Amino acid sequence: MKDKVVNGMQIFARAIVVPVLFLPIVGLILAITSILGNPTIVGEGSSLIHVGKFMASGVWPILTNLGIVFCVGIAMGIAKEKKAEAALIALLSYLTFLGANNEWLKLTGKLIKFTNPSELQGTGQTIVLGFQIIDMGVFLGMILGVVVALVHNKFCNKELPGAMSLYGNTKLVYIVLVPILIVMAVVFSYVWPFAASGIRATANFINFSGSIGVFIYGFLNRFLIPTGLHHLVYTPFLYSNMGGELTVNGQTYLGAYNIFLAQITDPSVKLFDPSAKFLQYGMVKVFGLVGAALAFYKTAKPEKKTTLKALLIPAVATSFLVGITEPIEFTFLFVAPFLWVVHSALDGIFEVVSVLLGSRANGMGGIIELLTFNLPAGIGRTRWPIFVGIGLIQLATYYAVFTFLIKKFNLKTPGREDDEVEVKLFTKKDYKEKMSQTSGETATGADKDTDLAAAIVEALGGKGNIETVDNCFSRLRIKVTDAGIVDELGLKGTGAAGVIKNGENIQVVYGTKVNGVRNAVDKYLAG
């Protein structure tokens, strides 16, 4: 039972990454438009102000309609096949729920009268795509996305007999969903207010427990990375009312990320909202892991320092520049798990310090995002120099603590291993040799562009052992039939920084090149 729950959570966490991958792009565009729309930067009366506002108006609807974005994205992510049809069905299902829920509220006399949509704030109802419905925020999209995907996976290939065959397969999925959606529209009218109370209680605990809540948030954001469940920690705080609720220029925004973006485009805001405390978890990406890498190099065996430098520099650069930490974190996660706990605790502590000293910076990603979001907003509004100053202290602390612990407990961190495994990409020659060793035959006809994908698929147990393939920011996420035949050493030989097994779910860490790896594997499997 426990394994099924964990497996389900991992599938959901994997799916939620599908829409989340696009949201930083929206945020960066809005950050740029805030520069164009700021009179103090471009000058009073500049035509660029109108250009900035026009660009912003094109992307804001994405953040104000995150429910439908999550619904479609999660349905695609969980669907095992026919993902495009699953996305269309998710859109139809979302609209079906809106209409049914609105009509039920009318029939039961529950619709709250208003003259301005802002008056519905706090009433438990809201306006979504023109429908007045019960206010479930992004949770509506998340729930519907899961329901759609489960029904889709069960019925998307089911044929109907005779004249009814036209309504089989994916059309049958929507037919099955309609009564389910109508029942959900009715049930949630009564159940969701209680669920909302539980969500508010959780959010209140984190918010009003002060430093303890911030520490827990920061600690879990790092500690759960090996499981892939860290996405479930930060997502509700960034995009739902768990992370705060604020009205800016008559529009209500939910979630720390949305609130920050709303305020960055409003020059009248003098100091950003305290909800920015949920945006501080990227400090370790820019500063802390640099200190950790220096400690690894300092404590490495002299004869291994040259090789280690070649490994650490790109891994640290990936973390520092774009905020993808797995390549550097996975260099010590498995060989020194005790250090991982210390790492998670230190990150939580420094987030607490940053918040206590008044930082309101957006520090979720690497240095590129840090500069893009905070420089246009200004020092007075975000107090980003506090974030940077604490980050430099974090760098020094990581270096000192990691160096001490590595030496004290003789931890086998990078450069201190007894046996070194070479990490490289497979060449065609390597692949042919591997195939010869495993099958006794010489592999022929393998195109050069497919060598890497072929090696990955072979290490995963072959095409027949692979059920689904997805990816997040830095990992290939695969569900296999038999995890026992997965060759971890073979996967590391393809350039993976780490391999995580959890039941049938396999995560292979490739860092920023994961999209290219995913495309290669998809093409290989399709061929």
Beta strands, then each sheet from edge to edge (+ up, - down):
strand 1: 125-128
strand 2: 131-134
strand 3: 245-248
strand 4: 251-254
strand 5: 466-471
strand 6: 475-480
strand 7: 498-502
strand 8: 505-509
sheet 1: 1+ 2-
sheet 2: 3+ 4-
sheet 3: 5+ 6- 8+ 7-
end
